Amino acid sequence: MELPLFSGFQGRHAGILLHPTCLPSEQGIGTLGKGAFDFIDFVAECGLGWWQMCPLGPTGYGDSPYQCFSAFAGNPYLIDLDIFVRTGFLSTADLEPLRRFSRSRVEYGYLWEHYIPIMAKAWEAAKTRPELVKSLGDMARFRQENEGWLKDYALFTALKKHFEGAPWYEWPENARNHTKAAASKWPATVRDDVEAVVFQQFVFDLQWQCVREHAMRRGVRLIGDAPIFVARDSADVWGNPQFFQLDQNGQPLCVAGVPPDYFSSTGQLWGNPLYDWEALKKVGYKWWLQRLRADLKKCDAVRVDHFRGFYDYWQIPAGAADARKGKWQLGPGLDFFATVRRELGDVALIAEDLGELSPGVHTLRKATGLPGMAILQFAFGGDASNLYLPHNHSRDSVVYPGTHDNDTTCNWYKTAPEETRNQFRLYLGSSGEAPHWDFIRAAFTSPASLAVVSFQDVLGLGAEGRFNTPGTTAGNWQWRFTSETLAHAKAFLAPNLRKLAGVTGRIPAPPTQSPGKKIK
């Protein structure tokens, strides 16, 4: 059985990859304020129709958007705090500590130290002046519409604070057990913190909807990201242990990762708990359907990270030192995607099908009707059969010079073996002086239905623009740019991108309906 091709990427399109934490702002991290609106305007002026980003959830230790406390919640750091000044919750002076932060890096430690007290002050104002909350919107309606995940996440976050940041599996038994925790009467401080979390998520949702509405007005659609696995220390695992391979005490029986590959000779030991796919199948994949619905309410399309895990996944024994001693286990396969199509309709998903793949993974991806991914940085150094070379691309694919896990194109070229650089120059007819534009041009001229380039490559940055290095923890997820950089890009780079998008047939027609609106 094969499913029909998902229709979200009919025609030819192009977009830019950038996580919102990178946006310009005066509060130490990119936000859903002016910087987001200005970036959408830039994408539109480039003649492009898509903005792709990493997951939007609240991050934990290591600050990775791929290790979030919730697969449903928004990262409160992204809230533009100026909204509280404009509505009277805070004064301009309250935000002054954040304005002293770096404008080119996210300093997460300092941000945590200063941001939380400011949000706490805003919540105190909200409690004493309910009319201010009503001026923002209908929080009661938000709570009701999102109760399926919000109730658990708010209690999880409040208890995490109550137990001084300890992971849930180290809490006392009455809190570690979700059923008992939900039925327990907690101190007033915990109950207050629950309400504070609901308030934060309400404000995040308000601002996100404003961003999305502006994007729709400018003809820009949004691509989100759904990591296949969730963090062990998350409301998702704490609230739904029956759907994961855990023992009776909540300890993982085995964990996720990948075997040795391009990125690491010892593989990648992610440590995420693995799903109990049989348990999920018995309830019609209910939790996953709720998750995808939530993602598709935020964005018009969603990249499903580590697609191969739906065919088979690397099962690593709990406590292993690295990922080399794992084994492959079968995932839910086409049954899962048939359920998604039946329950959610013709939604736009992208399959992240990178890495060493078995023939079964390719067969599954084709059968689902999902477009896969092609990375140009992986195309050179071999022979003409390399699937990532543009002449081997298919229409049902999304082409990238590199993703958030890759180096910038300029530094990739600078550090690549000479044989790889020679093949790059010969294939692309390039002098090698501007490899980022060579790759952008190759992506745009590819047969792939969608071409996405990182903003760092648009700017032509070197190693200083790298966003993440897999298998490492230091220095990741911190890169940002300034409003001056964006102004320069609008003036000098947008016209060139627009011309390229036009001549390669990638300027979109005005949108008639967002793919994300089709979910049932």
PyMOL commands that set and color helices and strands:
alter all, ss='L'
color gray80, all
select helices_A, chain A and resi 7-9+20-22+34-45+76-78+82-86+92-99+108-128+130-136+139-145+147-162+168-170+173-176+178-183+188-217+235-239+241-243+277-282+286-298+307-310+334-344+359-368+376-378+390-392+409-415+418-428+435-445+455-459+463-465+483-503+515-518
alter helices_A, ss='H'
color red, helices_A
select strands_A, chain A and resi 13-17+50-52+221-226+254-258+268-273+301-304+312-317+327-330+349-351+372-375+397-400+450-454
alter strands_A, ss='S'
color yellow, strands_A
deselect
rebuild
show_as cartoon
